[in-house]
Amino acid sequence: TEPLDISTLSQRFGYTREHFTRLYRQKMGITPGQYILELRINRAKELLLTTHLSLTKVASESGFQEANYFCRLFRKRCGMSPREYQSSPEARII
């Protein structure tokens, strides 16, 4: 839920931001930022299916500072709004 800066993360491991991102992409196939975003979206999905939190609270608990940005990003990544996902039968299967 906390802000995570790639520069801070790379310094923690003793690399420049660019080198850390390059190494991470080579090993994992995606950038660190993409991975963090994936984790946050997955956390939001979990909260949507297991709680009755407001979208603002789901966004906050998933590490997004603004609910509007979270909703736009969720729709772009998942093909449906957070509320549509919450009531979607196929979401229960995943």
LUMLOGU-895846 format. One record per residue: x, y, z of N, C-alpha, C, O in turn. Coordinates in pm, whole numbers, padded with zeros to 5 digits, always signed. Atoms other than C-alpha are relative to their C-alpha. Layout:
BEGIN
XYZXYZXYZXYZ ...
***
This chain:
BEGIN
+00081-00121+00000+00000+00000+00000+00085+00127+00000+00034+00236-00024 -00087-00117-00007+00298+00229+00033+00056+00035-00137+00071-00052-00222 -00065-00038+00127+00451+00429-00252+00132-00075-00014+00207-00091+00083 -00124+00074+00025+00734+00235-00410+00068+00061-00121+00016+00057-00232 -00077-00067+00104+00995+00418-00612+00109-00094-00048+00185-00149+00032 -00100+00092+00057+01213+00214-00849+00142+00047+00032+00231-00036+00052 -00134-00052-00033+01510+00443-00777+00040-00043+00141+00155-00083+00163 -00027+00041-00137+01486+00369-00405+00026-00150+00007+00117-00196+00077 -00015+00145+00003+01446-00002-00473+00135-00040-00060+00203-00128-00008 -00127+00034+00064+01746-00011-00706+00119+00036+00089+00218-00038+00092 -00108-00039-00092+01964+00175-00454+00014-00102+00112+00125-00130+00158 -00003+00099-00107+01870-00079-00191+00081-00124-00041+00145-00188+00043 -00075+00114+00050+02022-00350-00410+00137+00038-00055+00212-00048-00102 -00132-00046+00041+02323-00137-00500+00019+00022-00149+00132+00015-00199 -00006-00023+00144+02240-00066-00865-00057+00137-00035-00132+00196+00043 +00068-00118+00051+02153+00238-01069-00140-00043-00043-00166-00162-00063 +00137+00030+00042+01788+00260-01167-00002-00073-00134-00072-00172-00151 -00003+00057+00134+01868+00181-01530+00053-00143+00000-00003-00231-00065 -00059+00134-00004+02089-00118-01452-00095-00099+00070-00113-00211+00024 +00095+00085-00071+01841-00259-01201-00118-00038-00090-00157-00154-00096 +00114+00025+00089+01554-00224-01450+00041-00095-00112-00035-00186-00146 -00049+00087+00107+01761-00387-01725+00017-00144+00050-00029-00238-00014 -00020+00134-00056+01863-00680-01504-00134-00067+00033-00153-00185+00006 +00131+00055-00038+01509-00725-01375-00076-00047-00123-00133-00156-00125 +00070+00035+00124+01365-00724-01725+00060-00125-00064-00012-00210-00115 -00066+00118+00057+01624-00978-01844-00041-00127+00075-00064-00231+00013 +00032+00118-00082+01542-01216-01557-00148-00032+00002-00187-00149-00002 +00142+00020-00023+01167-01165-01527-00087+00020-00124-00202-00025-00127 +00077-00023+00121+01056-01054-01873-00089+00122+00004-00152+00156-00097 +00075-00124-00014+00886-00740-01742+00081+00095+00087+00175+00053+00154 -00071-00097-00082+01002-00420-01575-00047-00009+00145-00154-00064+00171 +00043+00000-00139+00991-00377-01197-00132+00076+00018-00218+00035+00097 +00123-00078-00008+00720-00114-01243-00122-00080-00045-00228-00072+00016 +00109+00084+00048+00505-00355-01444-00036-00108+00103-00153-00139+00124 +00024+00103-00101+00547-00621-01176-00073+00058+00121-00167-00003+00171 +00067-00065-00113+00450-00382-00897-00145+00029-00034-00234+00007+00048 +00137-00027+00044+00144-00277-01095-00084-00128-00001-00200-00128+00040 +00069+00129+00002+00051-00642-01146-00037-00045+00142-00148-00093+00166 +00028+00034-00140+00079-00705-00771-00114+00084+00056-00201+00033+00127 +00105-00088-00051-00140-00404-00696-00137-00034-00059-00237-00032+00012 +00127+00039+00063-00408-00507-00946-00050-00131+00060-00169-00144+00088 +00040+00128-00061-00409-00861-00804-00051+00020+00142-00147-00046+00184 +00048-00031-00136-00445-00721-00451-00139+00062-00006-00226+00029+00074 +00131-00063+00016-00736-00506-00568-00105-00106-00034-00216-00102+00020 +00094+00108+00035-00902-00812-00725-00039-00079+00124-00156-00109+00146 +00025+00075-00123-00866-00999-00399-00094+00077+00093-00190+00021+00147 +00084-00083-00087-01018-00711-00201-00142+00013-00055-00239+00011+00021 +00133-00013+00061-01304-00672-00448-00084-00126+00022-00206-00119+00037 +00073+00126-00014-01395-01039-00411-00022-00042+00145-00112-00122+00173 +00008+00049-00138-01346-01078-00037-00047+00103+00103-00065+00069+00220 +00042-00103-00095-01456-00747+00117-00115+00082-00060-00153+00063-00175 +00103-00094+00046-01726-00483+00091+00053+00144+00010-00023+00236+00038 -00062-00132-00008-01482-00190+00087-00045+00087-00117-00079+00037-00224 +00028-00094+00108-01554+00122-00116+00114-00005-00101+00223-00052-00070 -00106-00002+00103-01360+00167-00440+00117+00087+00044+00233+00057+00014 -00106-00087-00050-01167+00449-00275+00090-00077+00096+00212-00064+00090 -00077+00078-00096-01060+00215+00005+00075-00115-00068+00189-00143-00032 -00068+00107+00075-00980-00072-00234+00122+00059-00071+00230+00000-00067 -00112-00065+00069-00764+00167-00437+00112+00030+00099+00229-00001+00072 -00099-00035-00101-00586+00290-00126+00071-00123+00056+00193-00124+00069 -00056+00123-00056-00534-00058+00018+00085-00077-00102+00164-00164-00065 -00077+00065+00107-00389-00168-00317+00120+00083-00044+00195+00041-00132 -00116-00082+00031-00135+00113-00331-00023+00109-00102+00073+00171-00148 +00032-00107+00093-00315+00355-00562-00044+00123+00078-00123+00112+00172 +00030-00122-00073-00339+00715-00448-00135+00059-00037-00197+00128+00045 +00126-00057+00045-00647+00806-00652-00092-00109-00054-00051-00192-00134 +00097+00101+00042-00961+00597-00703-00030+00011-00149-00048-00091-00215 +00030-00017+00143-01028+00746-01049+00109-00064-00087+00080-00133-00184 -00112+00060+00072-00681+00647-01172-00007-00152+00012+00011-00223-00087 +00011+00144-00022-00725+00302-01018-00109-00060-00089-00086-00164-00152 +00111+00053+00080-01061+00251-01193+00035-00002-00150+00005-00099-00219 -00040-00004+00142-00925+00360-01534+00103-00109-00030+00093-00180-00130 -00104+00099+00019-00619+00140-01497-00055-00142+00012-00017-00230-00066 +00060+00131-00017-00823-00156-01374-00077-00039-00126-00064-00152-00174 +00077+00027+00121-01055-00130-01674+00094-00032-00118+00068-00123-00196 -00095+00020+00109-00759-00106-01912+00068-00138+00012+00084-00207-00089 -00072+00126-00021-00581-00409-01758-00092-00123+00001-00052-00231-00041 +00089+00115-00021-00884-00630-01688-00117-00007-00097-00187-00108-00103 +00108+00000+00098-01131-00529-01959-00137+00027+00058-00238+00013-00011 +00128-00034-00065-01400-00431-01708+00029+00088+00121+00142+00094+00169 -00017-00087-00116-01457-00188-01425+00016-00086+00126-00016-00205+00124 -00011+00076-00125-01381-00291-01066-00135-00056+00047-00140-00169+00096 +00132+00047-00042-01755-00317-00990-00050-00113-00090-00113-00208-00043 +00037+00108+00091-01815-00528-01301+00078-00127+00036+00022-00237+00034 -00081+00114-00041-01529-00753-01193-00056-00064+00126-00064-00187+00137 +00050+00047-00130-01674-00781-00844-00123-00088-00016-00141-00184+00058 +00123+00077+00018-02005-00912-00975+00009-00101-00113-00089-00168-00146 -00020+00090+00112-01859-01116-01260+00014-00144+00047+00096-00172+00134 -00012+00140-00039-01912-01492-01230+00137-00061-00030+00186-00144+00047 -00130+00057+00034-01581-01567-01405+00108+00047+00096+00211-00020+00108 -00097-00047-00098-01395-01361-01143+00009-00097+00117+00115-00111+00178 +00002+00097-00112-01495-01620-00882+00080-00125-00032+00126-00194+00059 -00073+00120+00042-01327-01894-01085+00150+00020+00012+00224-00073+00044 -00144-00031+00004-00988-01721-01104+00065-00011+00133+00186+00012+00145 
***
